[in-house]
């Protein structure tokens, strides 16, 4: 099982999260939605684009760990399924 690496470009109104492992990579924009829970929201489809089924949970876990370490509350929305908190 390979490690998922996370890189983040932080801006006042959004984050660009990039992930990569030995086999593939992807990215997602998380927009800041002040006064809501979660405060940062991105698309699960965008975040997991490029990941196969086995990688999806590892990508979500890695992004969640990064957000927790950074003290941010991130969520991803799934079409027809609502929002899941990553932290």
C-alpha positions as CSV (number, residue, x, y, z in Angstrom):
1,X,0.0,0.0,0.0
2,X,1.5,3.3,-1.1
3,X,1.4,6.6,0.9
4,X,-0.8,9.4,-0.3
5,X,1.0,12.7,-0.3
6,X,-0.9,16.0,0.0
7,X,0.0,19.4,-1.2
8,X,-2.2,22.4,-0.6
9,X,-2.2,25.9,-2.0
10,X,-4.0,28.1,0.6
11,X,-5.9,31.3,-0.4
12,X,-8.2,33.4,1.7
13,X,-11.3,32.2,-0.1
14,X,-10.3,28.7,-1.3
15,X,-7.8,25.8,-1.1
16,X,-6.4,23.8,-3.9
17,X,-5.7,20.3,-2.6
18,X,-3.5,18.0,-4.7
19,X,-2.9,14.4,-3.8
20,X,-0.6,11.8,-5.3
21,X,0.6,8.3,-4.7
22,X,2.8,5.9,-6.6
23,X,0.1,5.1,-9.2
24,X,-2.0,8.3,-9.7
25,X,-2.9,11.8,-8.6
26,X,-5.7,14.3,-8.5
27,X,-6.8,17.7,-7.2
28,X,-9.8,19.5,-5.9
29,X,-10.7,23.1,-5.1
30,X,-12.3,23.6,-1.7
31,X,-14.3,26.9,-1.5
32,X,-14.5,28.7,1.9
33,X,-18.1,29.1,3.0
34,X,-17.8,31.3,6.2
35,X,-20.4,30.7,8.9
36,X,-21.2,27.1,7.9
37,X,-20.1,23.6,8.9
38,X,-18.0,22.6,7.2
39,X,-16.3,25.9,6.5
40,X,-14.4,24.5,3.4
41,X,-16.4,22.5,0.8
42,X,-15.3,20.6,-2.3
43,X,-16.6,18.0,-4.7
44,X,-16.0,14.4,-3.9
45,X,-16.1,13.7,-7.7
46,X,-13.3,16.2,-8.3
47,X,-11.2,15.1,-5.3
48,X,-11.4,11.4,-6.2
49,X,-11.0,11.8,-10.0
50,X,-8.0,9.7,-10.9
51,X,-8.4,7.4,-7.9
52,X,-9.6,3.8,-8.2
53,X,-11.9,2.3,-5.6
54,X,-9.0,1.0,-3.5
55,X,-7.4,4.4,-3.4
56,X,-10.5,6.5,-2.5
57,X,-10.6,5.8,1.2
58,X,-6.8,6.4,1.5
59,X,-7.2,9.8,-0.4
60,X,-10.1,10.8,1.9
61,X,-8.1,9.8,5.0
62,X,-5.0,11.6,3.9
63,X,-6.9,14.8,3.1
64,X,-8.7,14.5,6.4
65,X,-5.5,14.1,8.4
66,X,-4.0,17.2,6.6
67,X,-7.1,19.2,7.4
68,X,-7.1,18.1,11.1
69,X,-3.4,19.0,11.4
70,X,-4.1,22.4,9.8
71,X,-7.1,23.0,12.1
72,X,-9.5,23.3,9.2
73,X,-13.0,21.7,8.8
74,X,-13.3,20.2,5.3
75,X,-16.2,18.5,3.7
76,X,-16.9,16.9,0.4
77,X,-20.3,16.8,-1.3
78,X,-21.5,13.8,-3.2
79,X,-24.2,14.3,-5.9
80,X,-27.4,12.8,-4.5
81,X,-25.8,11.9,-1.2
82,X,-25.1,15.1,0.7
83,X,-21.9,16.2,2.5
84,X,-19.4,14.1,4.3
85,X,-17.0,15.7,6.9
86,X,-13.4,14.9,6.4
87,X,-12.4,16.3,9.8
